[in-house]
Amino acid sequence: MQVPSPKDDLNYISLTQVTQILMKKILLVSIIALILVLTALVCYMRYAKLKEKPSEIKMLNLLLYLLQLRKLQLSYRGLFFG
């Protein structure tokens, strides 16, 4: 009698499929987190505009912070997608 291989089982998922699913979920979560951070940033900027006009130094610091977030996201993506 022949022993059935795991690939014959309908519930069998290869390691590459599991890895692809995990990478897609991680990418989705990171995109959602980025959207939430940007939304919070826009809300904060509107609040700051109502409270007082932000100075050029504050805006420069904010832009530098956004660039650092972008670099972090790209390096995070590079870890999983090579």
C-alpha positions as CSV (number, residue, x, y, z in Angstrom):
1,M,0.0,0.0,0.0
2,Q,1.3,3.4,-0.9
3,V,1.6,6.0,1.9
4,P,-0.1,9.3,0.9
5,S,2.2,12.3,0.7
6,P,1.4,15.5,2.6
7,K,0.9,17.3,-0.7
8,D,-2.2,15.0,-1.4
9,D,-3.9,16.4,1.7
10,L,-6.2,19.3,0.9
11,N,-5.1,21.1,4.2
12,Y,-1.4,21.0,3.3
13,I,0.2,24.4,3.1
14,S,3.9,24.7,2.1
15,L,6.3,26.8,4.0
16,T,6.6,29.3,1.2
17,Q,2.8,29.8,1.2
18,V,2.9,30.4,4.9
19,T,5.7,32.9,4.5
20,Q,3.9,34.7,1.7
21,I,0.7,34.9,3.8
22,L,2.6,36.2,6.8
23,M,4.4,38.8,4.6
24,K,1.2,40.0,3.1
25,K,-0.4,40.4,6.6
26,I,2.7,42.2,7.9
27,L,2.6,44.6,4.9
28,L,-1.1,45.2,5.4
29,V,-0.6,45.9,9.1
30,S,2.3,48.3,8.4
31,I,0.2,50.1,5.8
32,I,-2.7,50.5,8.2
33,A,-0.3,51.7,10.9
34,L,1.2,54.3,8.5
35,I,-2.3,55.5,7.6
36,L,-3.2,55.9,11.3
37,V,0.1,57.8,12.0
38,L,-0.5,60.1,9.1
39,T,-4.1,60.7,10.1
40,A,-3.0,61.5,13.7
41,L,-0.4,63.9,12.3
42,V,-2.9,65.7,10.2
43,C,-5.2,66.0,13.2
44,Y,-2.4,67.3,15.3
45,M,-1.4,69.9,12.7
46,R,-5.0,71.1,12.5
47,Y,-5.1,71.4,16.3
48,A,-1.8,73.2,16.4
49,K,-3.0,75.6,13.7
50,L,-6.1,76.4,15.7
51,K,-4.0,76.9,18.9
52,E,-1.1,78.8,17.4
53,K,0.7,79.1,14.1
54,P,3.6,76.6,14.1
55,S,7.0,78.1,13.6
56,E,9.3,77.1,10.8
57,I,11.5,75.1,13.2
58,K,8.5,73.0,14.3
59,M,7.6,72.4,10.7
60,L,11.2,71.4,9.8
61,N,11.3,69.0,12.8
62,L,8.0,67.5,11.6
63,L,9.3,67.0,8.1
64,L,12.5,65.4,9.5
65,Y,10.4,63.1,11.6
66,L,8.3,62.0,8.6
67,L,11.5,61.3,6.6
68,Q,12.7,59.1,9.5
69,L,9.4,57.2,9.5
70,R,9.7,56.6,5.8
71,K,13.3,55.3,6.1
72,L,12.1,53.0,8.9
73,Q,9.3,51.7,6.8
74,L,11.6,51.0,3.9
75,S,14.1,49.2,6.0
76,Y,11.3,47.2,7.7
77,R,10.0,46.2,4.2
78,G,13.6,45.3,3.1
79,L,13.8,42.8,5.9
80,F,10.9,40.7,4.6
81,F,11.1,41.3,0.9
82,G,14.8,41.1,0.4
